[in-house]
Amino acid sequence: MAAFGKKPEIDLVGILWDLLMRYAIIRLTVALLLAVACIIWGIVSYNNNALLAKNGVETEGVVVSIREEVGRKSRVITQYGMIEYIDKKGNSYQIEHGQQKISNSLNVGDKFPILYLPDKPQKAALKSHVEISTKSKFPFHKFIFVASLFFWAAVAYNIYFMIRYKTIW
């Protein structure tokens, strides 16, 4: 005789284990893609800044407009200034520069040194950003490389997991 009011037992651990096994290949793929993306991002970032540091032509840029965004969670105000610069041929270009707002830290008319490539003047960056990236002891591209190590560790763990528990396919 079945007992009424008795709750069916749910094997939550079994369900979670089944999901873990079933999606091992997806976890591996995501970790691998993130690891490769971090490596590529770091290399591209470094190469762009190294190229600007080596071959860049310096000019002066002027802030022509500013927009502000408030962070959803942090409520920190970030200012984005559109900086206009002119190359040696007299052509005008613009780049965007973002920074946290510290009592009107960015104003229309502010001037910044800009480095641009003479053969591709639309490729430009603030001189200070290029110097930080290429001369710092721990620049951004190294940070990205270290971050990618986390994803490579996740890849290794997922491969180990898949082999150990025979969930490869």
C-alpha contacts under 8 A as a table, 3 or more apart, distances in Angstrom:
res1	aa1	res2	aa2	distance
3	A	6	K	6.00
11	D	14	G	5.20
11	D	15	I	6.29
12	L	15	I	5.05
12	L	16	L	6.15
13	V	16	L	5.15
13	V	17	W	6.03
14	G	17	W	5.07
14	G	18	D	6.09
15	I	18	D	5.11
15	I	19	L	6.32
16	L	19	L	5.09
16	L	20	L	6.10
17	W	20	L	4.95
17	W	21	M	6.16
18	D	21	M	5.16
18	D	22	R	5.99
19	L	22	R	4.99
19	L	23	Y	6.06
20	L	23	Y	5.59
20	L	24	A	6.15
21	M	24	A	5.45
21	M	162	M	7.95
21	M	165	Y	7.96
21	M	167	T	6.12
22	R	25	I	7.66
22	R	167	T	7.43
23	Y	26	I	5.17
23	Y	27	R	6.29
24	A	27	R	5.15
24	A	28	L	6.18
24	A	158	N	6.70
24	A	161	F	7.89
24	A	162	M	6.64
24	A	167	T	7.06
24	A	168	I	7.71
25	I	28	L	5.01
25	I	29	T	6.12
25	I	158	N	7.93
25	I	162	M	7.88
25	I	168	I	6.93
25	I	169	W	7.53
26	I	29	T	5.07
26	I	30	V	6.15
27	R	30	V	5.22
27	R	31	A	6.10
27	R	158	N	7.09
28	L	31	A	5.25
28	L	32	L	6.02
28	L	154	A	7.49
28	L	155	V	5.55
28	L	158	N	5.52
28	L	159	I	7.12
29	T	32	L	5.11
29	T	33	L	6.08
30	V	33	L	5.17
30	V	34	L	6.15
31	A	34	L	5.19
31	A	35	A	6.10
31	A	151	F	5.31
31	A	152	W	7.06
31	A	154	A	5.99
31	A	155	V	5.55
32	L	35	A	5.13
32	L	36	V	6.20
32	L	151	F	6.80
32	L	152	W	6.81
32	L	155	V	5.79
33	L	36	V	5.23
33	L	37	A	5.97
34	L	37	A	5.00
34	L	38	C	6.10
34	L	148	S	7.32
34	L	151	F	6.38
35	A	38	C	5.26
35	A	39	I	6.39
35	A	148	S	4.75
35	A	149	L	7.14
35	A	150	F	7.76
35	A	151	F	4.86
35	A	152	W	5.72
36	V	39	I	5.15
36	V	40	I	6.16
36	V	148	S	7.45
37	A	40	I	5.14
37	A	41	W	5.94
38	C	41	W	5.06
38	C	42	G	6.08
38	C	144	I	5.80
38	C	145	F	6.51
38	C	147	A	7.18
38	C	148	S	5.30
39	I	42	G	5.21
39	I	43	I	6.22
39	I	144	I	6.91
39	I	145	F	5.75
39	I	148	S	6.33
40	I	43	I	5.14
40	I	44	V	6.04
41	W	44	V	5.25
41	W	45	S	5.96
41	W	141	H	7.69
41	W	144	I	7.38
42	G	45	S	5.14
42	G	46	Y	6.08
42	G	140	F	7.39
42	G	141	H	4.25
42	G	142	K	7.00
42	G	144	I	5.44
42	G	145	F	6.23
43	I	46	Y	5.21
43	I	47	N	5.99
43	I	141	H	6.69
44	V	47	N	5.12
44	V	48	N	6.03
45	S	48	N	5.38
45	S	49	N	6.33
45	S	140	F	7.95
45	S	141	H	6.27
46	Y	49	N	5.29
46	Y	50	A	5.90
46	Y	133	S	7.16
46	Y	134	T	7.39
46	Y	140	F	7.98
46	Y	141	H	5.71
47	N	50	A	5.05
47	N	51	L	5.95
48	N	51	L	5.23
48	N	52	L	6.26
49	N	52	L	5.01
49	N	53	A	6.04
49	N	130	V	5.28
49	N	133	S	6.70
49	N	134	T	6.72
50	A	53	A	5.01
50	A	54	K	6.10
50	A	130	V	7.53
50	A	134	T	6.24
51	L	54	K	5.17
51	L	55	N	5.80
51	L	56	G	7.05
52	L	55	N	5.37
52	L	56	G	4.35
52	L	57	V	7.94
52	L	115	L	6.37
52	L	116	Y	6.43
52	L	117	L	6.34
52	L	124	A	7.43
52	L	125	A	7.90
52	L	130	V	7.07
53	A	56	G	5.70
53	A	115	L	7.73
53	A	130	V	6.36
53	A	131	E	7.22
53	A	134	T	7.49
55	N	117	L	6.42
55	N	118	P	7.87
56	G	115	L	5.11
56	G	116	Y	4.96
56	G	117	L	4.82
56	G	118	P	6.88
57	V	115	L	5.29
57	V	116	Y	5.36
57	V	117	L	6.18
57	V	118	P	6.44
58	E	113	P	6.62
58	E	114	I	5.55
58	E	115	L	4.58
58	E	116	Y	6.67
58	E	127	K	7.79
59	T	85	Y	7.01
59	T	86	I	7.30
59	T	87	D	7.28
59	T	113	P	5.87
59	T	114	I	5.28
59	T	115	L	6.44
59	T	116	Y	7.89
60	E	85	Y	6.17
60	E	86	I	7.77
60	E	111	K	6.54
60	E	112	F	5.77
60	E	113	P	4.71
60	E	114	I	5.68
61	G	83	I	5.68
61	G	84	E	5.23
61	G	85	Y	4.34
61	G	86	I	7.52
61	G	111	K	5.52
61	G	112	F	5.14
61	G	113	P	6.05
61	G	114	I	6.00
62	V	83	I	5.21
62	V	84	E	5.33
62	V	85	Y	6.57
62	V	108	V	7.62
62	V	109	G	5.61
62	V	110	D	5.66
62	V	111	K	4.57
62	V	112	F	6.42
63	V	66	I	7.55
63	V	81	G	5.95
63	V	82	M	5.60
63	V	83	I	4.30
63	V	84	E	6.32
63	V	107	N	6.97
63	V	108	V	4.96
63	V	109	G	5.12
63	V	110	D	5.39
63	V	111	K	6.48
64	V	81	G	7.31
64	V	82	M	5.76
64	V	83	I	5.90
64	V	84	E	6.49
64	V	108	V	5.42
64	V	109	G	6.37
65	S	81	G	5.73
65	S	82	M	5.26
65	S	83	I	7.52
65	S	108	V	5.88
66	I	79	Q	6.60
66	I	80	Y	5.55
66	I	81	G	4.40
66	I	82	M	6.24
66	I	106	L	7.81
66	I	107	N	7.39
66	I	108	V	6.92
67	R	79	Q	5.84
67	R	80	Y	5.26
67	R	81	G	6.55
68	E	77	I	6.56
68	E	78	T	5.63
68	E	79	Q	4.53
68	E	80	Y	6.12
69	E	77	I	5.66
69	E	78	T	5.32
69	E	79	Q	6.59
70	V	75	R	5.44
70	V	76	V	5.57
70	V	77	I	4.48
70	V	78	T	6.33
71	G	74	S	5.35
71	G	75	R	4.58
71	G	76	V	5.24
71	G	77	I	6.40
71	G	78	T	7.64
72	R	75	R	5.82
76	V	100	Q	7.15
76	V	101	K	7.78
77	I	100	Q	5.91
77	I	101	K	5.49
78	T	98	G	6.59
78	T	99	Q	5.51
78	T	100	Q	4.27
78	T	101	K	5.36
79	Q	98	G	5.51
79	Q	99	Q	5.44
79	Q	100	Q	5.95
79	Q	101	K	5.72
79	Q	106	L	7.08
80	Y	96	E	6.39
80	Y	97	H	5.42
80	Y	98	G	4.20
80	Y	99	Q	6.58
81	G	96	E	5.64
81	G	97	H	5.20
81	G	98	G	6.30
81	G	106	L	7.14
81	G	108	V	7.97
82	M	94	Q	6.39
82	M	95	I	5.83
82	M	96	E	4.60
82	M	97	H	6.47
83	I	94	Q	5.37
83	I	95	I	5.32
83	I	96	E	5.99
83	I	97	H	7.13
84	E	92	S	6.78
84	E	93	Y	5.63
84	E	94	Q	4.34
84	E	95	I	6.61
85	Y	92	S	5.77
85	Y	93	Y	5.48
85	Y	94	Q	6.21
85	Y	114	I	7.53
86	I	89	K	7.82
86	I	90	G	5.64
86	I	91	N	5.43
86	I	92	S	4.48
86	I	93	Y	6.21
87	D	90	G	5.39
87	D	91	N	5.57
87	D	92	S	6.65
87	D	93	Y	7.81
87	D	118	P	7.72
87	D	121	P	6.63
88	K	91	N	7.52
93	Y	121	P	7.63
93	Y	122	Q	6.30
94	Q	122	Q	7.71
95	I	124	A	7.21
95	I	125	A	7.36
101	K	104	N	6.20
101	K	105	S	5.77
101	K	106	L	7.37
102	I	105	S	5.19
104	N	107	N	6.64
106	L	110	D	7.00
107	N	110	D	5.65
112	F	126	L	6.97
112	F	127	K	7.97
113	P	126	L	6.14
113	P	127	K	5.60
113	P	128	S	7.76
114	I	124	A	6.79
114	I	125	A	5.81
114	I	126	L	4.62
114	I	127	K	5.10
115	L	124	A	5.50
115	L	125	A	5.64
115	L	126	L	6.21
115	L	127	K	5.49
116	Y	120	K	7.42
116	Y	121	P	5.31
116	Y	122	Q	7.09
116	Y	123	K	5.69
116	Y	124	A	4.12
116	Y	125	A	6.68
117	L	120	K	5.08
117	L	121	P	5.03
117	L	122	Q	7.62
117	L	123	K	6.03
117	L	124	A	6.68
118	P	121	P	5.40
120	K	123	K	5.72
121	P	124	A	6.63
125	A	129	H	6.84
125	A	130	V	6.80
126	L	129	H	5.33
126	L	130	V	6.55
127	K	130	V	5.18
127	K	131	E	6.20
128	S	131	E	5.13
128	S	132	I	6.13
129	H	132	I	5.14
129	H	133	S	6.11
130	V	133	S	5.15
130	V	134	T	6.12
131	E	134	T	5.29
131	E	135	K	5.55
131	E	136	S	7.46
132	I	135	K	5.53
132	I	136	S	5.20
132	I	139	P	6.66
133	S	136	S	5.99
133	S	139	P	4.88
133	S	140	F	6.11
133	S	141	H	7.52
134	T	139	P	6.82
135	K	139	P	7.55
136	S	139	P	5.23
138	F	142	K	6.12
138	F	143	F	7.01
139	P	142	K	5.60
139	P	143	F	6.60
140	F	143	F	5.03
140	F	144	I	6.30
141	H	144	I	5.09
141	H	145	F	6.25
142	K	145	F	4.94
142	K	146	V	6.22
143	F	146	V	5.14
143	F	147	A	6.14
144	I	147	A	4.94
144	I	148	S	6.15
145	F	148	S	5.06
145	F	149	L	6.64
146	V	149	L	5.19
146	V	150	F	7.24
147	A	150	F	5.53
147	A	151	F	7.20
148	S	151	F	5.14
148	S	152	W	6.23
149	L	152	W	4.89
149	L	153	A	6.10
150	F	153	A	5.14
150	F	154	A	6.40
151	F	154	A	4.88
151	F	155	V	6.22
152	W	155	V	4.90
152	W	156	A	6.23
153	A	156	A	5.05
153	A	157	Y	6.13
154	A	157	Y	5.04
154	A	158	N	6.07
155	V	158	N	5.17
155	V	159	I	6.22
156	A	159	I	5.18
156	A	160	Y	6.18
157	Y	160	Y	5.05
157	Y	161	F	5.98
158	N	161	F	4.90
158	N	162	M	5.98
159	I	162	M	5.12
159	I	163	I	6.16
160	Y	163	I	5.26
160	Y	164	R	5.96
161	F	164	R	5.20
161	F	165	Y	6.00
161	F	166	K	7.97
161	F	167	T	7.90
162	M	165	Y	5.47
162	M	166	K	5.46
162	M	167	T	4.79
162	M	168	I	5.19
163	I	166	K	4.97
163	I	167	T	6.70
163	I	168	I	6.53
